[in-house]
Amino acid sequence: MRLFRLGEVDRVPGGLSCIVSAQADAGGGPRRQRLLFQAMDCAITYEPPEADFASVLKENEESLKKILSICMRTGGPEEIDIPFVFPEPGARRACPEGATQVFTDGSLSPSGNGGWAGIIVHAGGEIVEKTGSEQGSSSNRAELMAVARTLDSLGPGGPVIVHTDSRYVIRGAEVWLANWERNGYITALNRPVKNRDLWESVSETMKRREIHFRWVPSSGDNSFHRRCDLLARAMSKDGAQ
């Protein structure tokens, strides 16, 4: 994967100005790209001259916007120095046939009660439902807890495909988790990783089973995901057990 670095961050009216640099390769052209990020509409402007890797940034602009949004919420932008990578096209592993299918979803009540649900569809046709709740949760934590707790219930075995509508879960598991472990669960902003207990649980499962993550739209028509949504919502209600 190509390594990028975001730094030289300054606040400007309504947004940020920053520099993205790329590790050296055989290509020519500028090695630095100045960006302007407008927080109101999450728009990115690429100032000329464009670097030879600007096309890569544009192809992965949604991920880049998330990084810039984090910078907007950081108190001292002049101290920001963030290394990051984008997944290589085609790097995703093919899902094996006969894998156990896991569908998960999380929900959060207005009072902060997090509900989660998981449905396990075994290769032989057996279907198992798992549910739970936690007070003082968050949307991301509820989504991640659904994955962590459902996978915990499986134990060792063959390959698993996890279907979730959470980009946070997929991005964390496929891109960030390995770096977090190497860095002692400290982020690129030198802050503790949120939901570390759940990420450690997912990591342990990924070490003993082959896990694939696949995104499913929250408004899609997959019957298992719709069932998870209903169960998670029910568990998020105050007083749910």
N, C-alpha and C positions, 0 to 999 in steps of 0.2 A: 504494500500500500504506500502511496505517496504521502509524505509527511508535510503538513502545512503548519504555519505558526501565525497567530493573530496577536498583534501588539501595537505599540505607539497609538494608544486609544485616547482620543480627546472628545470631550462633550461639545457639541455644536447645537444651535437652536433646534429643538425637536428631535435630536438624535445623536449619532456618534460619527466621528471620523476615525478611521483606523487603517492599518497596513496589514495585508496578508502576504506572507512570504512563503516560498516553496523551497524544498531541498533541491540542491543542484542536480541536474541530469545532463544528458547530451544535447538537449535542445538549446536554442539561442533565445534571445528576447529578454525583456525585463524580468527580474527575479522577484519583484515586489509589485503588489497591486493595492492602490489606495481605494478604499470604499467609503461611501457615505451611506449611512443607515438612518432612515426616517422611521421613528417608532410608531407614529400614528397609523400608517398604512403598511408598515413592515416592508418598505420599498428599499432596494439596494441600488445605488448608482455606482458604476465602475468608471472611475476617472481615467482619462487618457494620460499616457499611452497604456493600453491594456496589456497585461502580462500574457505570456504564451499559455499560461495555465488558467486564464480567466474563464475559458469554456468549461473547465472542470468545476469551477466554483458555481457557474450558472446551472450546470446540470444537477448540482447538489444544493441548490439554493435554499430549499426548505430546511435542510440541516444547518446551513450557514446562518439562516435567520434565527434559528433557535439559539445558536451560540451568541449572536449579536444581541438578542433579547436578554440573555443572561448578563451580558456586559452592561446593558442599560440599568439593570437592577443592582449593580455592584457599586459600592460607595466610592472607591478610589480608582477610576478607570486608568489613571496613569501607571498603576502597578500591574495591570493585566498583561499576562504573557501566556497565551494558551496554545499548546500544541494540539493538533487534531488531524484525523484522517477520515476519508470517505471510503466506504466499501468499494472494492473493485467490481466493475460490471462483470456479471457472470460468476462471481466468487461464491454465490450461494450454492450449498450442496444440494444435490438431488435427493428428494425424499425416498427412502426405501419402501418397497411394496410390503404390505402386511404389518406396517407400523401401528402401534397403539395411537389412537386419535384422542387428543385432550382438548376440550373446549372450555374457556374460562371467561368470566366477566366479574367486574366489581361495581359497586354502587355506593354513593355517599348520601346520607340524609342531611337535611339542613342543620341538624344539631351536631353533625360530625360523627355519626355512627356509621362505620363502614361495613357493608355487607359484601360477601363474595360467594361465588359458586363455581364449581367445576364439574364437568361431565366427562367421564372416561369411557371411551368406546373401544373395547378390546377387539383384537383381530378375530376372535372367535364369535363375536356378536354380543357378548355380555356388556351391559351398560350400567355404570355406577355413577351416582350423583354424590357430590360433596358440597357442603355449605358451611358457613360460619360468619361471625361478625366480630367487630372490635370497636370499642369506643375511642373517641379522640383520634380518628384516622384521617386520611386524605384520599382524594380520588386516585392518585397514582399508587398510594399504598394499598388501597383496596384492590386495584387491578393486579398489582404484583403479588399480594397475598393470595389471590385466587390461584395464580400459577404456582407459587411456592408450596402452598398447603396441598394442592391437588397432586403435584409431583412427589411431595413427601410421602403421600399415601401409596405410591406405586412400588417403592423399593427398587432393588436392582432388577435388570431385565433387558429386553430388546429395545429397539429404537422407538421414539415417541415424537409425534408431531403436535405441537401446541398451537392452537388457533386462538388468537386474542385480537381485540380491536384497539389495544393500547400500543401506540408508537413508543411510549416510554419504556415499556417492558421489552419490546423487540430491540430497540436501539441499545438499551442497557445490556441485554444478554448477548447480542451479536457484536457490539462495537466497544462499549465502555468497560464491561465487567473485567476483562483480562487486565486492562491498565489499572483499574481500581485495585485489584488484588496485588499487582506488583508494587503499587504505591501505598500499600497499607490502608486502603479505602479512604484515600485523600484525593479530592478532585483536582483538576488543573488550576482551579482558583484557590488551592490550598485550604479547602474546607472539607469537613467530614462528609462522606457520602450519606445521603438520606436513605433510610430504610435498609441500613447495612445488614441487620439481622436476616431480612428476607433475601437480600442479594447473596449472602453467604449460603443460605439454604439452597437457592437455585444453583449456585456454583457447585456445591457438593453433589447435587443430583446430576449436573452436567458432566461430572467426572466419572460417575458410575454408569451412566446411560448415554446413548446417542440421542441428543435432543435437537429437534428442528423447530424453528418458530415461523409461523405464517400469519400474516395480517388478514383479518376478516372485517369487513365494513360493519360498523355498529348498526346501520340501518338496513343491512342485508337480509336475505330471506333464508339463511341457513337455520334449520329448525333447532339444532343443538345450541347454537349461539343465542337464538331467541329464548330458549328455555333457560339458559344461564342468566340472561338478562332479567327474566321474571324472578328467578330464585334469588339473585343478588339484591334486587330491589326489595324483595320481601324480607331478606335478612338485614337490610340496612334500616328498617323501621325500628324506632325506639322500642326497646323491650324484647327484640327478637333474640332467640337463643341459637 
